[in-house]
Amino acid sequence: MNKHDYRDGDSIDGIGLGTWKSDPGEVERAVEVALEAGYRHIDCAAIYRNEAEIGHALARVFAGGSIRREDVHITSKLWNNAHLPADVEPALKRTLADLRLDYLDLYLMHWPVAFRSGLEGFPQQESDFLSPEQAPISATWEAMLAARDQGLVRHVGVSNFSIHKLQQLAASGAELPEMNQVELHPYLQQDALLQWCREHDILVTAYSPLGSSDRPDTMKADDEPALLDNALIAEIAEKHAATPAQILIAWALARDTIVIPKSTHAGRLRQNLASADIVLDDADMQRIATLDQHYRYIGGNVFRTPGGMYGNIFED
Ligand SMILES: NC(=O)c1ccc[n+]([C@@H]2O[C@H](COP(=O)([O-])OP(=O)(O)OC[C@H]3O[C@@H](n4cnc5c(N)ncnc54)[C@H](OP(=O)(O)O)[C@@H]3O)[C@@H](O)[C@H]2O)c1
């Protein structure tokens, strides 16, 4: 498995297991099967509302003795309703209790958007948000760094951050995140963001690498392109005697990003992990580069407020 190094030399596997939309009834089994199959990196988040079930699976596997806690890289994310500095540590401790862990390997600020403290569900009105002045990302970030300094997490990073947002953090004088987790696949290649992160020693994780087709219908456009059905990807898959999903994962690895495909099916979990053995050549990469259409499956519409409090979060 290819690995990526953090600044202190700790490492993270190039392929991790995504857990968004993994039903609480299925995720426990999926995590156990994934660990048995060789996954050593699990991507979680408080808002996925399945961390307690993942915690059961982790506790059972670690109790079995053949896989140790320190062998597995576990990520979670701070939800938008806990951005005020006083809310960060309690939210992190809830996640740790749910996952039955005493530390996380990586804690990410899920979105550069703050909701009213403790808000359940998604905002229904402008007053459900906190403005960037009320909850500056730099203050949330400082609280996350403090949690790391206390030993509750090994590494801290961000998610869904544009170059501009990263520059804002840099301007505050704070230490830069070690990771930016963003949507990345052949329809949304984000070369400039990737380059910026590389230049600033920030690792990048690609989410929704297969096109996230199990998202709720309310998050889908009627005419959205189906990434797994793309004809060029299918052709390259045939050439490598692989599946389209494997080509998408191999492409993410070839671009030096970490990638976290989600599945709850044993066969697909194994198939996705085996993508690490597929080597795409320059011609494959050049052809896939032509597929970019700046298409976001995760459009962030829920963060658009009538008053435009957060503007276009992916650019501003
Ligand atoms: N930071 C963020 O804001 C953010 C946002 C989105 C996602 N994420 C993270 O990224 C992870 C992955 O993204 P995602 O869940 O949006 O979508 P994804 O991984 O792009 O796609 C998941 C879909 O692909 C299917 N699938 C998996 N392996 C397959 C294969 N080999 N062949 C065919 N279909 C396959 C899954 O079905 P089955 O499960 O039925 O196999 C599921 O329907 C998430 O789970 C989450 O951990 C983070």
The ligand as an SDF file (V2000), in Angstrom:
LIG
                    3D

 48 52  0  0  0  0  0  0  0  0999 V2000
  -15.1760   15.8980    3.9420 N   0  0  0  0  0  0  0  0  0  0  0  0
  -16.3400   15.8920    3.3580 C   0  0  0  0  0  0  0  0  0  0  0  0
  -17.0660   16.9030    3.3300 O   0  0  0  0  0  0  0  0  0  0  0  0
  -16.7930   14.6530    2.6750 C   0  0  0  0  0  0  0  0  0  0  0  0
  -17.8460   14.7150    1.7450 C   0  0  0  0  0  0  0  0  0  0  0  0
  -18.2030   13.5410    1.0920 C   0  0  0  0  0  0  0  0  0  0  0  0
  -17.5550   12.3590    1.3780 C   0  0  0  0  0  0  0  0  0  0  0  0
  -16.5620   12.3230    2.3280 N   0  0  0  0  0  0  0  0  0  0  0  0
  -15.8780   11.0450    2.6740 C   0  0  0  0  0  0  0  0  0  0  0  0
  -15.5060   10.3890    1.4630 O   0  0  0  0  0  0  0  0  0  0  0  0
  -16.0680    9.0940    1.4270 C   0  0  0  0  0  0  0  0  0  0  0  0
  -16.3390    8.6490    0.0040 C   0  0  0  0  0  0  0  0  0  0  0  0
  -17.2290    9.5090   -0.6700 O   0  0  0  0  0  0  0  0  0  0  0  0
  -18.7820    9.1750   -0.9070 P   0  0  0  0  0  0  0  0  0  0  0  0
  -19.2720    8.2550    0.1490 O   0  0  0  0  0  0  0  0  0  0  0  0
  -19.4500   10.4820   -1.0900 O   0  0  0  0  0  0  0  0  0  0  0  0
  -18.8580    8.4610   -2.2940 O   0  0  0  0  0  0  0  0  0  0  0  0
  -17.9770    7.4520   -3.2120 P   0  0  0  0  0  0  0  0  0  0  0  0
  -16.9970    6.7120   -2.4020 O   0  0  0  0  0  0  0  0  0  0  0  0
  -17.5540    8.2630   -4.3720 O   0  0  0  0  0  0  0  0  0  0  0  0
  -19.1170    6.4870   -3.7400 O   0  0  0  0  0  0  0  0  0  0  0  0
  -19.8140    5.6160   -2.9050 C   0  0  0  0  0  0  0  0  0  0  0  0
  -20.7670    4.8200   -3.7870 C   0  0  0  0  0  0  0  0  0  0  0  0
  -20.0070    3.9920   -4.6860 O   0  0  0  0  0  0  0  0  0  0  0  0
  -20.4220    2.6230   -4.5290 C   0  0  0  0  0  0  0  0  0  0  0  0
  -19.2290    1.7780   -4.7240 N   0  0  0  0  0  0  0  0  0  0  0  0
  -18.1930    1.5620   -3.8840 C   0  0  0  0  0  0  0  0  0  0  0  0
  -17.2790    0.7490   -4.4190 N   0  0  0  0  0  0  0  0  0  0  0  0
  -17.7510    0.4090   -5.6430 C   0  0  0  0  0  0  0  0  0  0  0  0
  -17.2650   -0.4080   -6.6800 C   0  0  0  0  0  0  0  0  0  0  0  0
  -16.0880   -1.0480   -6.5620 N   0  0  0  0  0  0  0  0  0  0  0  0
  -18.0040   -0.5440   -7.8020 N   0  0  0  0  0  0  0  0  0  0  0  0
  -19.1880    0.1110   -7.9260 C   0  0  0  0  0  0  0  0  0  0  0  0
  -19.7000    0.9220   -6.9710 N   0  0  0  0  0  0  0  0  0  0  0  0
  -18.9910    1.0690   -5.8410 C   0  0  0  0  0  0  0  0  0  0  0  0
  -20.9720    2.5410   -3.1100 C   0  0  0  0  0  0  0  0  0  0  0  0
  -21.9120    1.5020   -3.0100 O   0  0  0  0  0  0  0  0  0  0  0  0
  -21.9060    0.3590   -1.8580 P   0  0  0  0  0  0  0  0  0  0  0  0
  -21.6180    0.9960   -0.5410 O   0  0  0  0  0  0  0  0  0  0  0  0
  -23.3140   -0.1560   -1.9640 O   0  0  0  0  0  0  0  0  0  0  0  0
  -20.8880   -0.6380   -2.2890 O   0  0  0  0  0  0  0  0  0  0  0  0
  -21.6640    3.9000   -3.0000 C   0  0  0  0  0  0  0  0  0  0  0  0
  -22.9200    3.8860   -3.6300 O   0  0  0  0  0  0  0  0  0  0  0  0
  -17.3190    9.2490    2.3000 C   0  0  0  0  0  0  0  0  0  0  0  0
  -17.9020    8.0260    2.6490 O   0  0  0  0  0  0  0  0  0  0  0  0
  -16.7750   10.0610    3.4320 C   0  0  0  0  0  0  0  0  0  0  0  0
  -16.0220    9.2330    4.3110 O   0  0  0  0  0  0  0  0  0  0  0  0
  -16.1620   13.4480    2.9510 C   0  0  0  0  0  0  0  0  0  0  0  0
  1  2  1  0
  2  3  2  0
  2  4  1  0
  4  5  1  0
  4 48  2  0
  5  6  2  0
  6  7  1  0
  7  8  2  0
  8  9  1  0
  8 48  1  0
  9 10  1  0
  9 46  1  0
 10 11  1  0
 11 12  1  0
 11 44  1  0
 12 13  1  0
 13 14  1  0
 14 15  2  0
 14 16  1  0
 14 17  1  0
 17 18  1  0
 18 19  2  0
 18 20  1  0
 18 21  1  0
 21 22  1  0
 22 23  1  0
 23 24  1  0
 23 42  1  0
 24 25  1  0
 25 26  1  0
 25 36  1  0
 26 27  1  0
 26 35  1  0
 27 28  2  0
 28 29  1  0
 29 30  1  0
 29 35  2  0
 30 31  1  0
 30 32  2  0
 32 33  1  0
 33 34  2  0
 34 35  1  0
 36 37  1  0
 36 42  1  0
 37 38  1  0
 38 39  2  0
 38 40  1  0
 38 41  1  0
 42 43  1  0
 44 45  1  0
 44 46  1  0
 46 47  1  0
M  CHG  2   8   1  16  -1
M  END
$$$$
